[in-house]
Amino acid sequence: MMKTTAATLLAALLALGSTGAQALGSDYSYDTFKTPDAVSWVQLCGTWGKDHQGTYRVVHADQYAQSFLYVQWMTRDANGGLHAEHTVAIAELDNDHAEIALTDLTCRASPRGIVVTAKASSGHDDKLRRVTIEVGPAAGQYRYRAQRTR
């Protein structure tokens, strides 16, 4: 009896995992916020790539009092127009369960990429935090850090 129950439970868990169910909510892709009314802040800063010809673009959108942040590795075409080579969602923020709102966003170039900082308030507690996101030269590379402030 015990083996049958365990096997049934394992089968149910495996079936749940294969459906792509997410216990922590839904991730929102960049395409969700492509319209100008959804975007509240855009900043070009820093350079990347061979001969530093590319630039980073940071896009902040908000929905339901929550922030969503995306970093793009941009290049220019022959006509000078900017195009995203790669876009990454900051996974720690871009989930409808995160409930983090960012204010006072800044972006600055660093020797290895860019550093994005912001004040952050969480819908899960009343603590105010500072958020720092270090974006590296490789497409998709970033490190997220949140600090509590008093």
C-alpha positions as CSV (number, residue, x, y, z in Angstrom):
1,M,0.0,0.0,0.0
2,M,2.8,2.4,0.9
3,K,4.6,1.8,-2.4
4,T,1.5,2.4,-4.4
5,T,0.7,5.7,-2.7
6,A,4.3,6.9,-3.1
7,A,4.3,5.8,-6.8
8,T,1.0,7.7,-7.4
9,L,2.3,10.8,-5.7
10,L,5.6,10.7,-7.7
11,A,3.6,10.2,-11.0
12,A,1.4,13.2,-10.1
13,L,4.4,15.4,-9.3
14,L,6.1,14.4,-12.5
15,A,2.9,15.2,-14.5
16,L,2.7,18.6,-12.8
17,G,6.4,19.4,-13.7
18,S,5.9,18.5,-17.3
19,T,3.0,20.9,-17.8
20,G,5.2,23.9,-17.0
21,A,3.2,24.8,-13.8
22,Q,4.9,27.5,-11.8
23,A,4.3,27.8,-8.1
24,L,5.6,31.3,-7.9
25,G,3.4,33.0,-10.5
26,S,3.7,34.0,-14.2
27,D,6.7,35.5,-15.8
28,Y,6.1,38.5,-18.0
29,S,8.1,38.7,-21.2
30,Y,9.4,41.9,-22.8
31,D,6.7,41.6,-25.5
32,T,4.0,42.3,-22.8
33,F,5.3,45.8,-22.5
34,K,6.2,46.9,-26.0
35,T,3.5,49.6,-26.2
36,P,4.7,53.0,-25.0
37,D,2.0,53.5,-22.4
38,A,3.2,50.4,-20.5
39,V,6.8,51.7,-20.3
40,S,7.7,54.2,-17.6
41,W,11.5,54.6,-18.0
42,V,14.1,53.8,-20.8
43,Q,17.8,54.5,-20.5
44,L,20.7,53.9,-22.8
45,C,24.0,53.6,-21.0
46,G,27.3,51.9,-21.3
47,T,28.8,50.0,-24.3
48,W,29.5,46.4,-25.1
49,G,30.9,44.3,-27.9
50,K,33.9,44.4,-30.1
51,D,35.2,48.0,-30.3
52,H,32.4,49.0,-27.9
53,Q,30.0,49.6,-30.8
54,G,26.9,48.2,-28.9
55,T,25.0,49.9,-26.2
56,Y,22.8,48.7,-23.3
57,R,19.2,49.7,-23.0
58,V,17.3,49.3,-19.8
59,V,13.5,49.3,-19.9
60,H,11.3,49.7,-16.9
61,A,7.5,49.0,-17.1
62,D,4.9,48.8,-14.4
63,Q,1.7,47.0,-14.1
64,Y,-0.5,46.5,-11.0
65,A,1.9,48.6,-8.9
66,Q,4.8,46.2,-9.7
67,S,7.9,46.8,-11.6
68,F,9.2,44.8,-14.6
69,L,12.8,45.4,-15.8
70,Y,14.5,44.3,-19.0
71,V,18.0,44.8,-20.3
72,Q,18.8,44.8,-24.0
73,W,22.1,44.5,-25.8
74,M,21.6,46.9,-28.7
75,T,23.5,47.3,-32.0
76,R,23.2,49.8,-34.8
77,D,22.3,48.8,-38.4
78,A,23.9,50.3,-41.5
79,N,21.3,53.1,-41.3
80,G,22.1,53.9,-37.7
81,G,18.9,52.4,-36.3
82,L,19.1,50.6,-32.9
83,H,18.1,46.9,-32.8
84,A,18.1,44.5,-29.8
85,E,20.6,41.7,-30.3
86,H,19.5,40.1,-27.0
87,T,16.8,40.9,-24.3
88,V,16.9,39.5,-20.8
89,A,14.1,39.8,-18.2
90,I,15.4,40.3,-14.7
91,A,13.8,37.1,-13.3
92,E,13.9,38.3,-9.7
93,L,11.5,41.1,-10.6
94,D,9.6,40.0,-13.7
95,N,7.2,37.6,-12.1
96,D,3.8,38.6,-11.0
97,H,4.5,37.1,-7.6
98,A,7.5,39.3,-6.9
99,E,5.4,42.4,-6.0
100,I,8.4,44.7,-6.1
101,A,8.1,48.4,-7.1
102,L,11.2,50.3,-8.2
103,T,11.8,54.1,-7.9
104,D,14.8,56.3,-8.4
105,L,16.3,54.2,-11.2
106,T,19.8,55.0,-12.3
107,C,22.1,53.4,-14.8
108,R,25.8,53.9,-15.1
109,A,28.6,52.4,-17.2
110,S,31.1,50.1,-15.4
111,P,34.4,48.6,-16.5
112,R,32.6,45.3,-17.2
113,G,29.2,46.5,-18.4
114,I,26.6,48.5,-16.6
115,V,25.2,48.9,-13.1
116,V,21.5,49.6,-12.6
117,T,20.4,50.8,-9.1
118,A,17.0,51.6,-7.6
119,K,15.0,52.0,-4.5
120,A,12.6,49.1,-4.0
121,S,9.5,48.5,-2.0
122,S,8.1,45.0,-1.6
123,G,4.4,44.1,-1.4
124,H,5.4,41.2,0.9
125,D,6.8,43.3,3.7
126,D,7.2,47.0,4.7
127,K,11.0,47.0,4.4
128,L,12.6,49.4,1.9
129,R,15.4,47.9,-0.2
130,R,18.1,49.0,-2.6
131,V,18.4,46.9,-5.7
132,T,21.6,46.6,-7.7
133,I,21.8,44.8,-11.0
134,E,25.2,44.3,-12.5
135,V,25.0,43.5,-16.2
136,G,28.0,41.9,-17.9
137,P,29.3,42.0,-21.4
138,A,28.0,38.6,-22.4
139,A,24.4,38.6,-23.6
140,G,22.1,37.6,-20.8
141,Q,24.7,37.9,-18.1
142,Y,23.6,39.8,-14.9
143,R,23.8,39.6,-11.1
144,Y,20.9,40.8,-9.0
145,R,21.4,42.0,-5.4
146,A,18.8,43.4,-3.0
147,Q,19.8,45.0,0.3
148,R,17.6,45.9,3.2
149,T,17.8,49.5,4.4
150,R,16.8,50.9,7.7
